[in-house]
Amino acid sequence: MPPKSRMELELAEAEYKRNLEKEEKLGRKEGMADAYGKLGTLYITLGYLDKAEDMFKKSLEMEEKLDNKEGMASDYGYLGTVYQMRDDLEQAENMFKKSLKINQELGRKQGMATVCGKLAEVYYTRRDLDQAEAMFKKHLEMEEKLDNKAAIAKIYGFLGDIYRLRLDFNQAEEMYKKSLQLFAATGAGHMVELMQEMLANLKKRKEA
């Protein structure tokens, strides 16, 4: 289980820093890359985005020296998330595309699916609805093959939002219903409530 409370996170940070120091002394690039990556993930959780960016860049540097493509794909993905959280969508898109390219080369299905979802979110935030729709559909196809119900439910919710923004209420309703069904099946109570709310609002708009 990942550490949750602020105190647990700070204890984890101290431990990762000790590990990093040890790996640096031994000059072990794999260990250093791993420690940088763990610190980066921790800083994302804490919301320290500058520190997170710094750690993932250092991790990426090590992974490049080791020619560890899997590690590079992961670091690019995390850097994309950092930029996405900062609303630097151009940089985020750039990083996610680099991550996607490596994941495709390696044939990593889950990696490709995750990054497609991230790119779709970037396009959605930018309100580039056509690109977002295409990418979410690509993502949906991948998650269906992986039978990842929670991810599929989320994608249907986003597709519902896209159709709603286009004022295609019938399509939006269909997507929200699919999302609601899957969230109910996975026991995501708060998302079930949200989808019910979206459907109720949609009904009002259709009747208006």
Secondary structure, DSSP 4 states (H G I P E B T S, - for coil): ----SHHHHHHHHHHHHHHHHHHHHHT-HHHHHHHHHHHHHHHHHHT-HHHHHHHHHHHHHHHHHHT-HHHHHHHHHHHHHHHHHTT-HHHHHHHHHHHHHHHHHHT-HHHHHHHHHHHHHHHHHTT-HHHHHHHHHHHHHHHHHHT-HHHHHHHHHHHHHHHHHTT-HHHHHHHHHHHHHHHHHHT-HHHHHHHHHHHHHHHHHHH-
